[in-house]
């Protein structure tokens, strides 16, 4: 499929919300291949759970909420395959596919959350499980978009008119079911005239800021200035940033946040320069089993992502590589945590527990 799949979103009433990266079409999962942006806007179609797990693992789709939604549709495909082969034993036959989906990206807790929610929705009896499971996957998808819009409104209320914001990685429509978490706040604030300037860090090594966030904001007619990751602290020193707004892949019980590598450095620089720091994430990102950030598994990816750039080797042969994809920002560096259930200023274990009750 091509960019025509987004045609329904190109309407005046959706002026700042035109991007959808995940769709279900005629029994198949359709994903915007984010590896090819911004050069090509290409949609890929998947009809097996194995292919869906591969798409998550190879970053056709990325972003914690989007990974969770994708996994939910992957469970639908797994159930269809299992039911076609083992009508009475499909629940047992689906286990291996669910585990493969679960293992595709270990840091994003939304993936495991979505799979467990889908398992809880397994219908009773011997009938075809697809209708019930597809309804549940669609509910997860729709609820994510609705939650993002609520977070957008809640987060935007903290910004004053003329705000200059910096975001890192991509926490927009491409990383969610639609609208976005951090970019949802930015979309909402921009729509009501509060934002004077959006800055996006390039986000090495996958360049999600340069390739994805800049593309997404420009597509939605929101002006954005791109900067090298290493320029962010200097921009803060010059008084050019009021808020850093980011998403999250997992939030520990004490409020520590795992997000794209580089987030922690931005939080440290923000605190040093009097810049406020906001995290926007749905409650499905909260992991009450992780006592603090040390309990969050941090994914390390292949060294090829560091030693080469656009297929051209840039590092000396034989050099050792450390390539963590995420880092952990301590709760004490976070000024506001925004969820669809409300916002917490200076989050900690007590306030997070109250939010979940």
C-alpha positions in Angstrom: 0.0 0.0 0.0 1.1 3.6 -0.5 0.4 6.9 1.2 -3.2 6.7 -0.2 -4.1 4.7 2.8 -4.0 7.9 4.8 -6.4 9.7 2.5 -9.3 9.7 4.9 -7.3 11.7 7.4 -6.5 14.5 5.0 -9.5 16.6 5.9 -9.6 20.2 7.2 -11.1 19.1 10.6 -7.9 16.9 11.1 -5.6 19.8 10.3 -2.9 18.7 12.8 -3.7 15.0 12.9 -3.2 13.3 9.5 -0.9 10.3 10.3 -1.8 6.7 11.0 0.9 4.0 11.1 -1.3 1.0 12.0 -4.4 -0.2 10.3 -6.4 -3.5 9.9 -7.6 -4.1 6.4 -9.4 -7.2 5.1 -7.9 -9.7 7.5 -4.4 -8.3 7.4 -2.4 -5.9 9.6 -1.1 -2.9 7.6 1.9 -1.0 9.0 3.7 2.1 7.7 7.3 1.1 7.2 9.0 3.6 9.4 12.5 2.5 8.3 11.9 4.1 4.9 10.7 7.5 6.1 11.0 10.3 5.1 12.2 9.2 1.6 9.3 6.8 1.0 5.8 6.5 2.6 5.2 2.7 2.1 2.7 0.5 3.9 3.4 -3.2 4.4 0.8 -5.9 4.8 1.2 -8.8 7.3 -1.0 -11.9 7.6 1.0 -14.1 10.1 2.0 -13.6 13.7 5.6 -14.6 12.8 5.8 -11.7 10.3 4.3 -9.3 12.8 6.9 -10.2 15.4 9.6 -9.7 12.8 8.1 -6.2 12.0 8.4 -5.3 15.6 11.9 -6.7 16.0 13.2 -4.9 12.8 11.5 -1.6 13.7 9.0 -1.4 10.9 6.9 -0.3 13.8 8.3 1.3 16.9 7.2 3.3 20.0 5.7 1.5 23.0 2.0 2.1 22.5 2.3 1.3 18.7 4.2 -1.9 19.6 1.4 -2.9 22.0 -1.3 -2.3 19.4 0.6 -4.2 16.8 1.0 -7.1 19.2 -2.7 -7.2 19.8 -3.4 -7.5 16.1 -0.6 -10.1 16.0 -2.6 -12.2 18.5 -5.6 -12.0 16.3 -3.6 -13.4 13.4 -2.1 -16.1 15.7 -5.6 -17.2 16.8 -6.8 -17.3 13.2 -3.8 -19.5 12.2 -4.2 -21.8 15.3 -8.0 -22.2 14.8 -7.5 -23.1 11.2 -5.2 -26.0 12.3 -6.5 -27.0 15.7 -10.1 -26.1 16.2 -10.4 -27.5 19.7 -6.8 -26.8 20.8 -6.2 -23.3 19.4 -5.6 -21.8 22.9 -2.6 -24.1 23.4 -1.4 -23.7 19.9 -1.3 -20.0 20.2 1.1 -19.9 23.1 4.4 -20.1 21.1 3.3 -17.2 18.8 2.3 -15.1 21.8 5.8 -15.7 23.4 7.5 -14.8 20.1 5.5 -11.5 20.0 6.3 -10.9 23.7 10.1 -11.3 23.1 10.3 -9.1 20.0 11.2 -5.9 22.0 11.8 -6.4 25.7 11.7 -2.8 27.1 8.3 -1.6 25.9 5.9 -2.9 28.7 2.9 -2.1 26.5 3.7 -5.1 24.4 3.3 -7.5 27.3 0.3 -5.6 28.6 -1.5 -5.9 25.3 -0.8 -9.6 24.9 -2.1 -10.3 28.4 -5.2 -8.2 27.7 -5.8 -10.2 24.5 -5.3 -13.5 26.4 -8.0 -12.3 28.9 -10.3 -11.8 26.0 -10.1 -15.3 24.6 -13.7 -16.4 24.0 -15.1 -19.5 25.6 -16.4 -22.4 23.6 -15.3 -24.0 20.3 -16.3 -21.2 17.9 -14.1 -19.0 15.7 -12.1 -16.7 18.1 -11.5 -14.0 15.4 -14.5 -11.8 15.9 -14.1 -11.4 19.7 -10.3 -11.0 19.5 -10.4 -8.5 16.6 -13.0 -6.5 18.6 -10.6 -6.4 21.5 -7.6 -5.4 19.4 -9.6 -2.6 17.8 -10.7 -1.5 21.3 -7.1 -1.3 22.4 -6.3 0.8 19.3 -9.3 3.1 19.7 -8.7 3.6 23.4 -5.1 4.5 22.7 -6.1 7.3 20.4 -8.7 8.6 22.8 -6.2 8.5 25.7 -3.7 10.4 23.6 -6.2 13.2 22.9 -6.9 13.4 26.7 -3.2 13.5 27.5 -2.8 16.2 24.8 -5.4 18.4 26.5 -4.1 17.7 30.0 -0.4 18.4 29.1 -1.2 21.5 27.1 -2.7 23.1 30.1 0.7 23.3 31.8 2.2 25.4 28.9 2.0 29.2 28.8 1.5 31.2 25.7 4.6 31.5 23.6 6.2 28.2 24.9 9.3 26.9 23.2 9.5 23.1 23.4 12.1 20.4 22.7 11.1 16.8 22.0 13.3 13.7 21.6 12.9 10.6 19.5 9.3 10.2 18.2 6.4 10.0 20.5 3.7 11.0 18.0 1.2 9.3 15.7 3.9 7.1 14.4 4.7 5.7 17.8 1.0 5.2 18.9 -2.4 4.4 17.5 -2.7 8.0 16.5 -2.2 11.6 17.7 0.7 10.8 19.9 1.8 11.1 23.6 4.5 13.8 23.7 3.5 15.1 20.2 -0.1 14.8 21.3 0.6 17.5 23.9 2.5 19.5 21.3 -0.4 19.1 18.8 -2.9 20.2 21.4 -0.9 23.2 22.6 -0.1 24.3 19.0 -3.8 24.1 18.0 -4.7 26.5 20.8 -1.9 28.9 20.0 0.4 28.2 23.0 3.5 27.0 21.2 5.9 29.5 19.5 8.6 27.0 18.5 9.1 23.2 18.4 12.6 21.8 18.4 13.4 18.2 17.6 16.6 16.4 18.5 17.9 14.2 15.7 18.0 11.1 18.0 21.0 9.0 17.0 21.5 6.3 16.0 18.2 5.6 14.3 17.5 9.3 13.7 13.8 9.1 14.8 13.7 12.8 15.4 15.2 13.7 12.1 13.4 11.1 10.0 10.1 10.7 11.8 9.2 13.6 14.2 10.2 16.3 11.6 8.3 14.5 8.9 5.2 14.0 11.0 5.1 17.6 12.3 5.7 19.1 8.9 3.0 16.8 7.4 0.6 18.2 10.0 1.7 21.8 9.3 3.4 22.3 12.6 6.8 24.1 12.0 9.7 22.3 13.6 13.5 23.1 13.9 15.8 20.1 13.8 19.0 20.2 15.9 21.9 17.8 16.6 21.4 15.9 19.9 24.6 17.5 21.2 23.3 21.0 20.6 20.3 20.7 23.0 22.1 21.8 26.2 23.6 24.8 24.5 20.1 25.9 23.3 18.9 25.6 26.9 21.8 27.7 28.1 20.9 30.4 25.5 17.4 30.5 27.0 15.7 28.9 23.9 13.7 26.2 25.6 10.9 26.4 28.2 9.8 22.7 28.2 11.3 19.3 27.2 8.4 17.0 26.4 9.0 13.3 25.8 7.2 10.0 25.8 8.1 6.8 27.7 8.6 3.1 27.0 8.2 2.0 30.6 7.6 3.7 33.9 8.7 2.1 37.2 6.6 2.1 40.3 8.6 4.9 41.8 8.3 7.2 38.7 11.6 6.4 37.1 11.1 6.5 33.3 12.8 4.5 30.5 12.8 6.3 27.2 14.9 6.6 24.1 18.7 6.9 24.8 19.5 10.5 25.3 16.5 11.3 27.4 18.4 11.2 30.7 21.0 13.7 29.4 18.2 16.1 28.4 16.6 15.8 31.9 19.9 16.6 33.5 20.5 19.6 31.2 17.0 20.8 31.7 17.3 20.8 35.5 20.6 22.6 35.3 19.1 25.4 33.2 15.7 25.8 34.8 13.8 24.1 31.9 10.7 22.1 32.9 10.6 18.4 31.9 7.4 16.6 31.0 6.7 12.9 30.3 3.5 12.0 28.5 2.6 8.3 28.5 -0.6 6.2 28.9 -1.1 4.2 32.2 -0.4 1.0 30.2 3.2 2.1 30.2 3.3 1.9 34.1 5.0 -1.2 35.4 4.1 -1.7 39.1 6.3 -4.8 39.2 9.4 -2.7 38.5 10.3 -1.2 41.9 12.5 1.5 40.3 14.5 2.1 37.1 17.1 -0.5 37.9 14.4 -3.2 37.3 13.6 -2.1 33.8 15.3 -4.3 31.1 17.3 -2.1 28.7 17.5 -3.4 25.2 20.9 -3.4 23.5 20.8 -3.5 19.7 23.4 -4.6 17.1 26.7 -2.7 16.8 26.1 -2.1 13.1 23.7 0.7 14.0 26.6 2.7 15.5 29.5 1.8 13.2 27.6 2.7 10.0 25.6 5.6 8.8 23.2 5.2 5.8 25.1 2.1 4.8 28.5 3.7 4.9 30.9 2.7 7.6 32.0 5.6 9.8 33.8 3.9 12.7 37.3 2.4 12.7 37.4 -1.3 12.2 37.8 -3.3 15.5 36.4 -0.6 17.8 34.2 -1.9 20.7 30.5 -0.9 20.6 28.0 -0.3 23.3 24.5 0.4 21.9 21.8 0.7 24.5 18.5 1.8 23.0 17.0 3.3 26.2 18.2 5.1 29.3 16.4 5.7 32.6 15.5 9.2 33.9 15.1 9.3 37.7 11.7 10.5 38.9 13.3 13.5 40.7 14.2 15.0 37.4 10.6 14.9 36.1 8.4 18.0 36.7 5.2 16.6 35.3 4.0 13.1 34.3 0.9 13.2 32.1 -1.4 10.2 31.6 -4.9 9.8 30.3 -6.1 9.6 34.0 -4.5 12.9 34.9 -1.2 14.6 35.6 1.2 14.2 38.5 3.7 16.9 39.4 7.0 15.5 40.7 5.9 11.8 40.5 6.8 9.3 43.1 5.7 5.9 44.3 2.8 7.3 46.4 1.3 9.5 43.7 1.6 6.8 41.0 -0.1 4.2 43.3 -2.9 6.7 43.9 -3.2 7.3 40.1 -3.7 3.6 39.4 -6.3 3.0 42.1 
